[in-house]
Amino acid sequence: MRELKAKVDGFLKKYGMDYKNISIEKECNTFIAEMKKGLEGTGGTLKMLCTYLSPEGEIPVREPVIVIDAGGTNLRVAVVTFDSKKTPVIEDFKVYPMPGTQGELTKEEFFHRIAEYLAPVIDRSSKIGFCFSYPTEILPNRDGKLIGFTKEVRVRDMNGEEIGANLLTALRAMGYDGDKRVVVLNDTVATLLGGKAAQPQRSFDSFIGFILGTGTNTCYIETNANIIKVPALVNKPGSTIINIESGGYGKAPGSVIDGYFDTMTVDPGRQLFEKMISGAYQGQLILQFLRKAAAEGLFSSEFAARVCNLNELTTTEVNDFCLQPYSEDNVLACGAKTTGCAGNIADQVVVYYIVDAVVERAAKLVAINLAAIMLKTGKGQNPCLPVCVTAEGSTFYKSKLFKGKLEYYVKEYLNDQMGLYCEFIHADKATLVGTAIAGLLN
């Protein structure tokens, strides 16, 4: 096994995929420099989008707020109220098809459909929190202007339209009270706010929202004086949540194979960080590593041929292999005892070492992402007052290898070498609860 490990290590180093040589200190400094550029509006690869949402203030009790959560192929509606203990009470929860996923709609049809979904609860509150998890520019009035839908949602003439204003217009057209306040935010920001409310009895130095699922993103709380590109906030006391759009970070140390993989995607040169760590890309990225390993002679001829004939490899299939490397049901694990994909143990071990290295690098890059935020803000230096990281996403929680590796880097580097402390929490229904808080406080 040691010989196989040495062979894989040599292969990875040859193509610039040596996670051991990634300097956390150096990469944190680079990440922080990109954060500052984004806050100043001077370029860089991090958008550092201002949400115009403040995390401060006491959550009103016994005041209902209507919550909409739109993302993927579903749209969820609920009414949320916080009781005297600040515990969220979720009522009238319904799940509907996301308008535009079952056939193309006009703009008017799109908002009319959402207004119909709201009809049963529309009189419950004058406040609406709208978690809209599509590329959106948040405006100073906390409405959101759509940049563009992802491919599964088809609506004509929507780009550049304001989400909240159009929804209120649709409500008025249906005869409902349109004198309501709509606050638009995305799922990462909602996750941060949901985590902030999840443990009101705990003391934390600050809060981070972190998503690692199909995609990845991070948000955090920034002092207003540092948000140079928004003059209205610079001289305003307090702080504002910043949506980093960290999936677009373009300075992470990638390999030759990462560069090749990027050219195969629909958006070459964009979302480079996301392509290195997130669930939508990890399986296909690993497939490119396996194909190159096959070309370099690391596999038996039988397995090499099978790898080269694979058109697709999903992150779920990779994780299934890690969980059950001797299973007959997985494309990478179908047969140490048969003539299936991994026809001998050596092939399986080489696959595992390559997968392990890609996930190891992802964990190290996530640690850099989080450490950079803490260093930038000066938060998390007291072990008794850590930064609360509310984490969401299937890749974070379901990956067999990822979480343990991230915990190692947090302990070894953030805690022991950098003196930074954070605590990961999973908040129940974080998106709904966080959206409710945004609607109530802003």
C-alpha positions as CSV (number, residue, x, y, z in Angstrom):
1,M,0.0,0.0,0.0
2,R,2.9,2.4,0.7
3,E,4.2,1.9,-2.8
4,L,0.8,2.7,-4.2
5,K,0.5,5.8,-2.0
6,A,3.9,7.0,-3.1
7,K,3.0,6.5,-6.8
8,V,-0.3,8.5,-6.3
9,D,1.6,11.2,-4.5
10,G,4.1,11.5,-7.3
11,F,1.3,11.7,-9.9
12,L,-0.5,14.4,-8.0
13,K,2.6,16.5,-7.5
14,K,3.4,16.2,-11.2
15,Y,0.2,17.9,-12.0
16,G,0.4,20.6,-9.3
17,M,-2.1,18.9,-6.9
18,D,-0.1,18.8,-3.7
19,Y,-2.4,20.0,-0.9
20,K,0.4,19.7,1.6
21,N,2.2,22.6,-0.1
22,I,-0.7,24.9,0.2
23,S,0.3,27.6,2.8
24,I,-2.7,28.5,4.9
25,E,-1.1,31.7,6.1
26,K,-0.2,32.8,2.5
27,E,-3.6,31.9,1.1
28,C,-5.5,33.6,3.9
29,N,-3.6,36.8,3.1
30,T,-4.6,36.5,-0.6
31,F,-8.2,35.8,0.3
32,I,-8.3,38.8,2.6
33,A,-6.8,41.0,-0.1
34,E,-9.6,40.0,-2.5
35,M,-12.2,40.7,0.2
36,K,-10.8,44.2,0.6
37,K,-10.9,44.8,-3.1
38,G,-14.5,43.7,-3.2
39,L,-15.5,46.0,-0.3
40,E,-13.7,48.9,-1.9
41,G,-15.3,48.3,-5.3
42,T,-11.9,48.1,-7.0
43,G,-12.2,44.7,-8.6
44,G,-11.0,41.3,-7.5
45,T,-12.7,38.0,-7.8
46,L,-14.9,38.3,-4.7
47,K,-18.1,40.3,-5.3
48,M,-18.6,41.1,-1.6
49,L,-22.2,42.0,-2.1
50,C,-23.8,44.3,0.4
51,T,-27.1,42.9,1.7
52,Y,-28.1,46.1,3.5
53,L,-29.3,43.8,6.3
54,S,-28.2,44.4,9.9
55,P,-27.8,41.5,12.2
56,E,-28.5,43.7,15.2
57,G,-31.7,44.2,17.1
58,E,-34.0,42.2,19.3
59,I,-36.3,39.8,17.5
60,P,-39.9,40.9,18.1
61,V,-42.0,38.3,19.9
62,R,-45.5,37.2,18.9
63,E,-45.3,39.2,15.7
64,P,-46.0,37.0,12.6
65,V,-44.1,37.4,9.4
66,I,-44.8,35.7,6.0
67,V,-41.8,33.8,4.7
68,I,-41.1,32.7,1.2
69,D,-38.2,30.4,0.4
70,A,-37.5,30.0,-3.4
71,G,-34.7,27.8,-4.6
72,G,-34.1,24.9,-6.9
73,T,-37.4,23.4,-8.1
74,N,-39.5,24.2,-5.0
75,L,-41.0,27.3,-3.4
76,R,-41.9,27.1,0.3
77,V,-44.4,29.4,2.1
78,A,-44.9,29.7,5.9
79,V,-45.9,32.1,8.7
80,V,-43.2,32.4,11.4
81,T,-43.7,33.8,14.9
82,F,-41.2,33.9,17.8
83,D,-42.6,33.1,21.2
84,S,-41.5,34.7,24.5
85,K,-38.4,32.5,24.6
86,K,-37.4,33.5,21.1
87,T,-38.3,30.0,19.8
88,P,-39.6,30.1,16.2
89,V,-43.1,28.8,15.7
90,I,-43.6,27.8,12.0
91,E,-47.3,27.6,10.8
92,D,-49.1,27.1,7.5
93,F,-46.0,25.6,5.9
94,K,-46.6,24.6,2.3
95,V,-44.3,23.4,-0.5
96,Y,-45.2,24.4,-4.1
97,P,-43.5,23.9,-7.5
98,M,-41.2,26.8,-8.3
99,P,-42.9,28.8,-11.0
100,G,-41.1,28.5,-14.3
101,T,-39.8,24.9,-13.6
102,Q,-42.8,23.2,-15.3
103,G,-42.9,25.3,-18.4
104,E,-41.9,28.8,-19.5
105,L,-43.8,31.7,-18.0
106,T,-44.1,35.4,-18.6
107,K,-43.0,37.8,-15.8
108,E,-46.6,38.6,-15.0
109,E,-47.5,34.8,-14.8
110,F,-44.5,34.2,-12.6
111,F,-45.5,36.7,-9.9
112,H,-49.2,35.9,-10.2
113,R,-48.4,32.3,-9.4
114,I,-46.4,33.3,-6.3
115,A,-49.2,35.7,-5.2
116,E,-51.6,32.7,-5.5
117,Y,-49.3,30.7,-3.2
118,L,-49.4,33.5,-0.7
119,A,-53.2,33.9,-0.8
120,P,-54.0,31.6,2.1
121,V,-51.7,33.6,4.5
122,I,-51.5,37.0,2.9
123,D,-53.6,38.7,5.7
124,R,-51.4,37.2,8.5
125,S,-48.7,40.0,8.4
126,S,-47.7,43.2,6.7
127,K,-44.1,41.9,6.5
128,I,-42.7,39.4,4.0
129,G,-39.3,37.9,4.1
130,F,-38.3,36.5,0.7
131,C,-35.3,34.1,0.5
132,F,-34.6,34.2,-3.2
133,S,-31.7,31.9,-4.0
134,Y,-30.9,33.0,-7.5
135,P,-28.3,35.5,-8.7
136,T,-29.7,38.8,-7.4
137,E,-28.4,42.3,-6.7
138,I,-29.8,43.5,-3.3
139,L,-30.8,47.1,-3.4
140,P,-30.6,49.7,-0.5
141,N,-34.3,49.4,0.1
142,R,-33.7,45.6,0.6
143,D,-35.6,44.6,-2.5
144,G,-33.6,42.5,-5.0
145,K,-33.0,42.9,-8.7
146,L,-32.7,39.6,-10.6
147,I,-29.5,39.1,-12.4
148,G,-30.6,35.9,-14.0
149,F,-32.3,32.6,-13.3
150,T,-30.4,29.3,-13.2
151,K,-31.2,26.9,-16.0
152,E,-34.1,25.0,-14.4
153,V,-36.3,28.2,-14.1
154,R,-37.6,29.7,-17.3
155,V,-39.3,33.1,-17.1
156,R,-39.3,35.6,-20.0
157,D,-38.3,39.3,-19.5
158,M,-37.2,38.8,-15.9
159,N,-33.6,40.0,-15.8
160,G,-33.2,43.3,-14.1
161,E,-36.7,43.1,-12.5
162,E,-37.2,43.9,-8.8
163,I,-38.6,40.9,-7.0
164,G,-40.4,42.6,-4.1
165,A,-41.9,45.4,-6.1
166,N,-43.3,43.0,-8.8
167,L,-44.7,40.7,-6.1
168,L,-46.6,43.6,-4.5
169,T,-47.9,44.6,-7.9
170,A,-49.2,41.1,-8.5
171,L,-50.9,41.1,-5.1
172,R,-52.7,44.4,-5.8
173,A,-53.8,43.1,-9.2
174,M,-55.5,40.2,-7.4
175,G,-57.3,42.5,-5.0
176,Y,-55.1,41.9,-2.0
177,D,-53.5,44.5,0.2
178,G,-50.2,45.5,-1.5
179,D,-49.1,47.8,1.3
180,K,-46.6,45.4,2.6
181,R,-42.8,45.4,3.2
182,V,-40.8,42.8,1.3
183,V,-37.2,42.0,2.3
184,V,-35.2,40.0,-0.2
185,L,-32.1,37.9,0.8
186,N,-30.3,34.7,-0.3
187,D,-30.0,31.4,1.4
188,T,-26.5,31.9,2.8
189,V,-27.5,35.1,4.6
190,A,-30.7,33.4,5.9
191,T,-28.5,30.6,7.2
192,L,-26.4,33.1,9.2
193,L,-29.4,34.7,10.7
194,G,-31.0,31.4,11.4
195,G,-27.9,30.2,13.2
196,K,-27.8,33.5,15.2
197,A,-31.3,32.8,16.5
198,A,-30.8,29.1,17.1
199,Q,-28.9,29.4,20.4
200,P,-29.9,32.7,22.0
201,Q,-28.5,31.6,25.4
202,R,-25.0,31.2,23.9
203,S,-22.4,33.9,23.5
204,F,-20.4,34.1,20.2
205,D,-18.0,36.7,19.0
206,S,-19.6,36.9,15.5
207,F,-21.4,34.8,13.0
208,I,-20.7,33.2,9.6
209,G,-23.1,31.6,7.2
210,F,-21.5,28.8,5.2
211,I,-23.1,26.7,2.4
212,L,-21.4,23.6,1.0
213,G,-23.8,21.6,-1.1
214,T,-24.4,21.7,-4.8
215,G,-22.6,25.0,-4.7
216,T,-20.8,27.0,-2.1
217,N,-20.9,30.4,-0.5
218,T,-20.1,32.3,2.6
219,C,-21.4,35.4,4.3
220,Y,-20.3,37.3,7.5
221,I,-20.8,40.5,9.5
222,E,-18.7,43.5,8.5
223,T,-18.2,46.8,10.2
224,N,-20.0,49.5,8.1
225,A,-16.8,51.7,8.0
226,N,-15.1,49.0,6.0
227,I,-17.8,48.9,3.2
228,I,-16.1,51.6,1.2
229,K,-18.1,51.0,-2.0
230,V,-21.4,52.0,-0.2
231,P,-21.0,55.6,0.8
232,A,-24.3,55.6,2.7
233,L,-22.9,53.0,5.1
234,V,-19.3,54.1,5.6
235,N,-20.2,56.8,8.2
236,K,-23.1,54.9,9.6
237,P,-22.5,53.2,13.0
238,G,-23.0,49.5,13.2
239,S,-22.5,46.5,10.9
240,T,-24.0,44.9,7.8
241,I,-24.1,41.3,6.5
242,I,-21.8,40.9,3.5
243,N,-22.5,38.1,0.9
244,I,-19.0,37.2,-0.2
245,E,-20.0,35.0,-3.1
246,S,-17.0,32.9,-2.2
247,G,-17.7,30.3,-4.9
248,G,-16.3,32.9,-7.4
249,Y,-13.0,33.2,-5.6
250,G,-10.3,33.0,-8.4
251,K,-7.0,32.9,-6.5
252,A,-7.1,29.4,-4.9
253,P,-4.1,27.3,-5.9
254,G,-5.4,24.9,-8.5
255,S,-3.7,22.1,-10.5
256,V,-3.2,21.5,-14.2
257,I,-6.1,19.2,-14.1
258,D,-8.3,21.8,-12.4
259,G,-7.5,24.1,-15.3
260,Y,-8.4,21.5,-17.9
261,F,-11.6,20.7,-16.1
262,D,-12.6,24.3,-16.0
263,T,-12.4,24.5,-19.8
264,M,-15.0,21.7,-20.0
265,T,-17.6,23.6,-17.9
266,V,-20.3,25.9,-19.3
267,D,-18.7,28.9,-17.7
268,P,-14.9,28.7,-18.0
269,G,-13.0,31.1,-15.8
270,R,-15.9,31.6,-13.4
271,Q,-16.7,30.1,-10.0
272,L,-13.3,28.5,-9.8
273,F,-13.4,28.0,-6.0
274,E,-16.8,26.4,-6.3
275,K,-15.4,24.0,-9.0
276,M,-12.7,22.9,-6.6
277,I,-14.9,22.0,-3.6
278,S,-18.6,21.8,-4.2
279,G,-20.9,18.9,-4.9
280,A,-22.0,20.0,-8.3
281,Y,-18.4,19.6,-9.6
282,Q,-16.5,17.3,-7.3
283,G,-17.5,14.1,-9.0
284,Q,-16.6,15.3,-12.5
285,L,-13.4,16.8,-11.3
286,I,-12.4,13.5,-9.7
287,L,-13.2,11.8,-13.0
288,Q,-10.7,14.0,-14.7
289,F,-8.0,13.0,-12.2
290,L,-8.9,9.4,-12.6
291,R,-8.7,9.6,-16.4
292,K,-5.3,11.3,-16.2
293,A,-4.1,8.6,-13.7
294,A,-5.3,6.0,-16.2
295,A,-3.3,7.6,-18.9
296,E,-0.2,7.6,-16.6
297,G,-0.5,3.9,-16.0
298,L,-1.7,3.9,-12.4
299,F,-4.5,1.4,-13.1
300,S,-4.9,-2.0,-14.6
301,S,-5.7,-1.9,-18.3
302,E,-9.2,-3.1,-17.7
303,F,-10.0,-0.5,-15.1
304,A,-8.3,2.2,-17.2
305,A,-10.5,1.4,-20.1
306,R,-13.6,1.6,-18.0
307,V,-12.6,5.0,-16.5
308,C,-12.0,6.4,-19.9
309,N,-15.4,5.3,-21.1
310,L,-17.2,6.9,-18.2
311,N,-19.2,9.9,-19.4
312,E,-20.2,11.1,-15.9
313,L,-19.3,10.6,-12.3
314,T,-21.4,12.2,-9.6
315,T,-20.3,13.3,-6.2
316,T,-22.8,10.9,-4.7
317,E,-21.2,8.0,-6.6
318,V,-17.8,9.1,-5.3
319,N,-19.1,9.2,-1.7
320,D,-20.8,5.8,-2.1
321,F,-17.4,4.4,-3.2
322,C,-15.8,5.8,0.0
323,L,-18.6,4.3,2.1
324,Q,-18.7,0.9,0.4
325,P,-15.6,0.3,-1.8
326,Y,-16.5,-3.3,-2.2
327,S,-20.1,-2.8,-3.3
328,E,-21.3,-4.2,-6.6
329,D,-23.7,-1.3,-7.0
330,N,-21.3,1.6,-7.5
331,V,-19.6,2.6,-10.7
332,L,-16.2,2.9,-9.0
333,A,-16.7,0.0,-6.5
334,C,-18.2,-2.7,-8.6
335,G,-16.0,-5.6,-7.9
336,A,-12.8,-6.5,-6.1
337,K,-14.0,-10.0,-6.5
338,T,-15.4,-9.7,-10.0
339,T,-14.3,-8.3,-13.3
340,G,-16.3,-5.1,-12.6
341,C,-14.9,-1.6,-12.6
342,A,-12.2,-1.9,-10.0
343,G,-11.1,-5.4,-11.0
344,N,-8.4,-5.6,-8.4
345,I,-7.6,-4.2,-5.0
346,A,-4.8,-2.0,-6.3
347,D,-7.2,-0.2,-8.6
348,Q,-9.6,0.5,-5.7
349,V,-6.8,1.8,-3.4
350,V,-5.5,4.1,-6.1
351,V,-9.0,5.5,-6.6
352,Y,-9.4,6.0,-2.9
353,Y,-6.1,7.9,-2.6
354,I,-7.0,10.2,-5.4
355,V,-10.5,10.9,-4.0
356,D,-9.0,11.4,-0.6
357,A,-6.5,14.0,-1.9
358,V,-9.2,16.0,-3.7
359,V,-11.4,16.1,-0.6
360,E,-8.4,16.9,1.6
361,R,-7.6,19.9,-0.5
362,A,-11.3,21.0,-0.4
363,A,-11.2,20.8,3.4
364,K,-8.0,22.9,3.5
365,L,-9.5,25.5,1.2
366,V,-12.6,25.8,3.3
367,A,-10.5,26.3,6.4
368,I,-8.7,29.1,4.6
369,N,-12.0,30.7,3.6
370,L,-13.2,30.7,7.2
371,A,-9.9,31.7,8.7
372,A,-9.6,34.6,6.3
373,I,-13.0,36.0,7.5
374,M,-12.0,35.7,11.1
375,L,-8.6,37.3,10.5
376,K,-10.2,40.1,8.5
377,T,-12.8,40.9,11.2
378,G,-10.5,40.2,14.2
379,K,-13.1,37.9,15.6
380,G,-12.8,34.5,17.3
381,Q,-9.5,35.1,19.2
382,N,-11.0,34.2,22.6
383,P,-11.7,30.4,22.9
384,C,-14.5,31.2,25.3
385,L,-16.1,33.4,22.7
386,P,-15.8,31.6,19.3
387,V,-17.3,32.6,16.0
388,C,-20.5,30.7,15.2
389,V,-20.4,29.1,11.8
390,T,-23.9,27.9,10.7
391,A,-23.2,25.3,8.1
392,E,-25.7,24.0,5.5
393,G,-25.4,21.7,2.5
394,S,-25.3,18.0,1.6
395,T,-21.6,18.0,0.8
396,F,-20.8,19.3,4.2
397,Y,-22.9,16.9,6.1
398,K,-23.1,13.8,3.9
399,S,-19.5,13.4,2.7
400,K,-17.7,10.5,4.5
401,L,-14.3,12.2,4.3
402,F,-14.9,16.0,4.3
403,K,-16.0,17.0,7.8
404,G,-13.3,15.1,9.7
405,K,-10.6,16.6,7.5
406,L,-12.0,20.1,8.0
407,E,-12.1,19.6,11.8
408,Y,-8.4,18.6,11.6
409,Y,-7.4,21.8,9.8
410,V,-9.5,23.9,12.3
411,K,-7.7,22.3,15.2
412,E,-4.2,22.1,13.8
413,Y,-4.1,25.4,12.1
414,L,-6.8,27.8,13.2
415,N,-6.8,26.8,16.9
416,D,-3.2,25.8,17.5
417,Q,-1.2,28.0,15.1
418,M,-3.4,31.0,14.4
419,G,-5.2,31.3,17.7
420,L,-8.7,31.4,16.1
421,Y,-11.7,29.6,17.4
422,C,-15.0,28.8,15.7
423,E,-17.9,26.4,16.3
424,F,-20.0,24.7,13.7
425,I,-23.7,24.4,14.3
426,H,-26.6,23.1,12.3
427,A,-29.7,25.2,12.9
428,D,-33.1,23.5,12.4
429,K,-34.9,25.1,9.4
430,A,-32.2,27.8,9.3
431,T,-33.3,29.3,6.0
432,L,-37.0,29.7,7.1
433,V,-36.0,31.1,10.5
434,G,-33.3,33.4,9.1
435,T,-35.6,34.8,6.5
436,A,-38.2,35.5,9.1
437,I,-35.7,37.4,11.2
438,A,-34.7,39.5,8.1
439,G,-38.3,40.3,7.5
440,L,-39.0,41.3,11.1
441,L,-35.8,43.3,11.8
442,N,-35.3,45.1,8.5
